[in-house]
């Protein structure tokens, strides 16, 4: 399936979803909670995946704390 076909399929599914009364109620509820200030964007304290490798690599470059024998 090409990207164009995937986009068309997704847009068609979105139109069908908007016709669903349960989806409309849920969207209205979300918008109401957002206006009331009860919707909070989730913030994560984990570093992005690519920085984990970078930090481990930096650790491997540091001289070891073990005494030389």
C-alpha positions as a Python dict, from the first residue, in 0.01 Angstrom:
ca = {
    (1, 'X'): (0, 0, 0),
    (2, 'X'): (142, 338, -96),
    (3, 'X'): (156, 637, 133),
    (4, 'X'): (-115, 808, -71),
    (5, 'X'): (-348, 510, -26),
    (6, 'X'): (-276, 500, 349),
    (7, 'X'): (-358, 872, 382),
    (8, 'X'): (-682, 830, 188),
    (9, 'X'): (-779, 531, 401),
    (10, 'X'): (-704, 721, 722),
    (11, 'X'): (-906, 1021, 610),
    (12, 'X'): (-1200, 796, 519),
    (13, 'X'): (-1183, 628, 861),
    (14, 'X'): (-1171, 968, 1030),
    (15, 'X'): (-1489, 1079, 848),
    (16, 'X'): (-1665, 759, 959),
    (17, 'X'): (-1546, 809, 1316),
    (18, 'X'): (-1686, 1163, 1329),
    (19, 'X'): (-2032, 1029, 1244),
    (20, 'X'): (-2025, 803, 1551),
    (21, 'X'): (-2231, 965, 1833),
    (22, 'X'): (-2009, 807, 2101),
    (23, 'X'): (-1704, 967, 1943),
    (24, 'X'): (-1881, 1303, 1925),
    (25, 'X'): (-1977, 1281, 2294),
    (26, 'X'): (-1622, 1188, 2389),
    (27, 'X'): (-1478, 1475, 2184),
    (28, 'X'): (-1725, 1720, 2343),
    (29, 'X'): (-1635, 1591, 2689),
    (30, 'X'): (-1264, 1633, 2614),
    (31, 'X'): (-1316, 1989, 2487),
    (32, 'X'): (-1519, 2076, 2799),
    (33, 'X'): (-1249, 1940, 3028),
    (34, 'X'): (-986, 2129, 2827),
    (35, 'X'): (-1177, 2457, 2873),
    (36, 'X'): (-1204, 2389, 3248),
    (37, 'X'): (-826, 2344, 3266),
    (38, 'X'): (-847, 1979, 3364),
    (39, 'X'): (-659, 1846, 3063),
    (40, 'X'): (-290, 1836, 3140),
    (41, 'X'): (-29, 1740, 2884),
    (42, 'X'): (166, 1439, 3009),
    (43, 'X'): (530, 1526, 3060),
    (44, 'X'): (789, 1253, 3073),
    (45, 'X'): (1117, 1268, 3260),
    (46, 'X'): (1281, 999, 3051),
    (47, 'X'): (1544, 1119, 2807),
    (48, 'X'): (1483, 1062, 2436),
    (49, 'X'): (1597, 722, 2313),
    (50, 'X'): (1899, 851, 2121),
    (51, 'X'): (2045, 1028, 2426),
    (52, 'X'): (2055, 705, 2625),
    (53, 'X'): (2318, 566, 2391),
    (54, 'X'): (2502, 895, 2399),
    (55, 'X'): (2513, 903, 2779),
    (56, 'X'): (2627, 540, 2799),
    (57, 'X'): (2895, 614, 2543),
    (58, 'X'): (3011, 914, 2747),
    (59, 'X'): (3029, 692, 3058),
    (60, 'X'): (3248, 444, 2870),
    (61, 'X'): (3489, 724, 2776),
    (62, 'X'): (3542, 836, 3136),
    (63, 'X'): (3843, 688, 3314),
    (64, 'X'): (3739, 405, 3541),
    (65, 'X'): (3724, 468, 3913),
    (66, 'X'): (3895, 135, 3981),
    (67, 'X'): (4253, 153, 4094),
    (68, 'X'): (4507, 28, 3842),
    (69, 'X'): (4672, -300, 3938),
}
